[in-house]
């Protein structure tokens, strides 16, 4: 008997080793169709193909811990169970949502006793990114000693969510979403499988219907199976045939892969910003609509679009900033979805506007200058002299009032002496900034002529 088959202290919610017995017919289709061997497993050839890193690690029974990083429904849990079965290890499935330090310590104590009996333990932690630092720290000594082989699953970037000490002791494998073609093939297999699937229902399905369900799953195989199960129930009461209409009814709402606080949030806003910068209105509208469909806060998008106007359009089209601020006001006034169109307008305008990051670059250069040079005092001629003492000390001495000078430009340096002659702003030849560049050249010639005289 395994140590994990019974509780030692009667705690009812301590994670248990998963049963290897057959699944009940009432289990969800996704659970029944879960692959049991590597040969059944579909996808992730970049990890599991012949000679690929994870395949080699499994075949060599390499005990190093690992992290599976990928979106929902790509087979992270399934892969962990297959590894446990292949390596004949005790398998404990642990949920970061349901468990705390107490449960971790109980499981670790059992694993230590199992190790003394030369029994290996794989601890699978689903959603490991939900554990805080203290909870993740609790695993460290057991991972280091080899008491457990930790397999963590996460939908978030491990670089940000897993503590560095634990991450350095694990190999990170990135799992990719399944293609629509593969998901459609798996759905067809589930319809025909009499032992674990829906074969006993004697259903038929149009390829178009399966393709539709696969497309709307966004690479999440579990979601596709759930949709198929609903479609099967709908079809069972009719002609036992799943057509496009039934598939559409089963889908109801597209599953969008989006997390407003996770990495996908930053991936999408990055795609929107870079599409604007690259003057691609079609791509920008697509990414904007994706974020809206995922439930993004319109005011967050408005703030980011205003930033695009000042960072990437700048003085090449200074009216872009006003347009984006107006779009933000429209969002406030109209709300969503009516106000969403105002942001779409702003995005298209930014895409088609002339581009310049000259001010953005110039300001960054000034910030670097301030950070790496000493804080120079303001030159005396630029200081006000409201008191007699300040006048006696030379404040305002030598100041030239530009409006009294020819060309409204005085021959006077306004930077500290140590930075005299520095140029930070270099206007482009794009849009309105081309005129600014011409004006800067005029000012330079006026000042140069006065100094020459």
Secondary structure, DSSP 8 states (H G I E B T S, - for coil): --GGGS-SS--TTS--B---S---TTS-HHHHT---STTT--S-HHHHSTT-HHHHHHHTT---EEEEE--TTSSHHHHHHHHHHHHT-EEEEEETTT--HHHHHHHHHHHHHHHHTT--EEEEEETGGGS-HHHHHHHHHHHHHTS-EEEEEESS-HHHHS-HHHHTTEEEEE-----HHHHHHHHHHHHH-SSSSSGGG--EE-HHHHHHHHHTTTT-HHHHHHHHHHHHHHHHTTTSEE-HHHHHHHH-S------TTSHHHHHHHHHHHHHHHTT-HHHHHHHHHHHHHTT--HHHHHHHHHHHIIIIIGGGGTHHHHHHHHHHHHHHHH-TTTTHHHHHHHHHHHHHS----HHHHHHHHHHHHHHHS------GGGS---SHHHHHTTTTTT---GGGSGGG--S---S-GGGTT-------SSTHHHHHHHHHHHHHHHHHHHHH-
